[in-house]
Amino acid sequence: MEEDGKGDADAQEGEKRRVHFGSLEADAARSRHEDRDREIDQDEDMGNDNNNDQASQLRRAQASGNVNVSTEASETLELSASALQEQEKRALALLEIETQRKARALVVPTSDAQVKAQLRELGHPICLFGERPADRRDRLRKELALLEVDASERDEIQARLDRASAIAAKRARTSESHDDDQPQDQTDATREIVAATTEAETRNETFYSKANFELVEARRQLCTFSWERARARLAKERAETGSQEALLGVDDAILSFEDKVKQFEVEASQVGDRRPLTCCAIARGHARMVTGSARGWARVWDRETFEHTWTMADHSDRIVDVAINEANSGPQADEAFFVATASADCTTKLWRVPIHKNVSAGETDVDMNDAPGGKSGGGVSSTDFADDAEATAAQAAADQEELAKSLKPVGTLDGHAQRLSRVAWHPMGTLVGTSSFDHTWRLWDVESQRAILVQDGHEAPVYAFAFHPDGSLALSGDLKGVARLWDLRSGKAIHALMGHAGQILGADFSVNGYHVATGSSDNTARIWDLRKKTSLHTLPGHMSIVRDVRFDPVHGAVLATASYDQVCRLWDAPEGILLADLRAHDKMVTGVAWSPLGDALLTCSYDRTWKVFAPSRFMGI
């Protein structure tokens, strides 16, 4: 019985220890659920990683400027920091390109000393380490170009920089996360350029001064006079071009005139003074010529007999220019004409020259042999020295006699602070214009002998000066190569003629009223068209300084240029073609003048002689 009870207990304990594995389908389903949960977790992890990658890529795209994202504070898209920087770079590049374009069009001095002087005026170092003259000239051109950039273009570029700065400031206020990417407002170089340009504009600002009563009255007279002259000139031009026959007739006349000047040869030659001759002029209403010399004397010569008639000696320094009043009128017009002489003594003298000959003047004509050493000979002896001493004493006595019988000035125009360079009579006949090394030109009333206008505006000494044939304009050229046109009726500077690389030494208007010629120390002459405000032709034929330029007074179709290369050249003005070379002087030619009918040309030279060129007497034979 006990064994049976023990067996039952073992059987119950075995039942408690039995392991049940369950259904295989349930296990498979449970495994699938676990795998699915594991995959979901992995997908979530990968999604988070992808989101992080996209965010980083978006940030990189924003930093590069390719993607713009709006913010909650503003509905407009803001430029990124790199985009702002690129915009600023493009604006500066645009400024640099415009500066280079301006630099290519600028004309700067070729002299290294002048380049240094201009750099000093601009406030820049005159020389940098290792800089050559060519590099220094390029640097000056660039600095001048920066000052020449147009205000509208500079304002546009500045507006772009201001917009970039405003956007950057807005980003700084609205988003603190982009503080590190904020671009600079504006580079120091750009600020300096804008400041320099603004300062230059302030320095070059146009201003006007109140005109005095004499100037106001003179301008009223100038208006009436110039309108009448312009009306007459235009009427003549319409008559000459009104029909095909008239136009062909004018062309034939010009061609015939050019054929004559091609045959110019020396008709007369005379020693004008014991010192070099500096200027000359021909009276249109009378057969008289005037020459000025470095001695301060001016002599009058008969155009037909080539004899010396009068002497004008009252200057204390050399005469630099002479001008004859072409508007001489009145009851004594047939008895005398008026001459103005400008001198390095800072004064202009006015002379009344009688038409009749001074009887004693012919006895004082200068001869080459009058000067010491003028005689030819092989050896030197005591007799030669005695002859030279006697010749010198005789010449001194003749000079004193000539000086005693010379003309006396009827007026003196004194007011310039430095030496004069040119003088010109206004076509109206009552005004005289002078240019000076004091950077001004002046308009003088002949009757009162007062300066009614002192015109500044040039940055260098004013040398060339001329009046328009209508009397409405004046042209002044300075030693920096700039020629300015002035309206005498309003007092305004209406245009600047820039193109010469050297000093402007001579200027003249054509009778057609719209062509202007200038001569320069760059060995060229230029013909300008005032209608187009451009240079029509550059005449590069001379080998040295072009000292004087003159249009023919008949057609204005032939331009004469006098140069220090000892040659006077004649040019076809409308075409810019060389017509003739007049070679007769031994030294530099200092002046040239046309006869009233254009049938002769007067030149003077540093060799102390003047010469008259006229068509060959053998023409047509």
Beta strands, then each sheet from edge to edge (+ up, - down):
strand 1: 264-271
strand 2: 277-282
strand 3: 288-293
strand 4: 297-302
strand 5: 308-313
strand 6: 319-324
strand 7: 336-343
strand 8: 347-354
strand 9: 411-414
strand 10: 420-425
strand 11: 431-436
strand 12: 441-445
strand 13: 450-455
strand 14: 462-467
strand 15: 473-478
strand 16: 482-487
strand 17: 492-498
strand 18: 504-509
strand 19: 515-520
strand 20: 525-529
strand 21: 534-539
strand 22: 546-551
strand 23: 558-563
strand 24: 567-572
strand 25: 577-583
strand 26: 589-594
strand 27: 601-605
strand 28: 609-615
sheet 1: 1+ 28- 27+ 26-
sheet 2: 2+ 3- 4+ 5-
sheet 3: 6+ 7- 8+ 9-
sheet 4: 10+ 11- 12+ 13-
sheet 5: 14+ 15- 16+ 17-
sheet 6: 18+ 19- 20+ 21-
sheet 7: 22+ 23- 24+ 25-
end
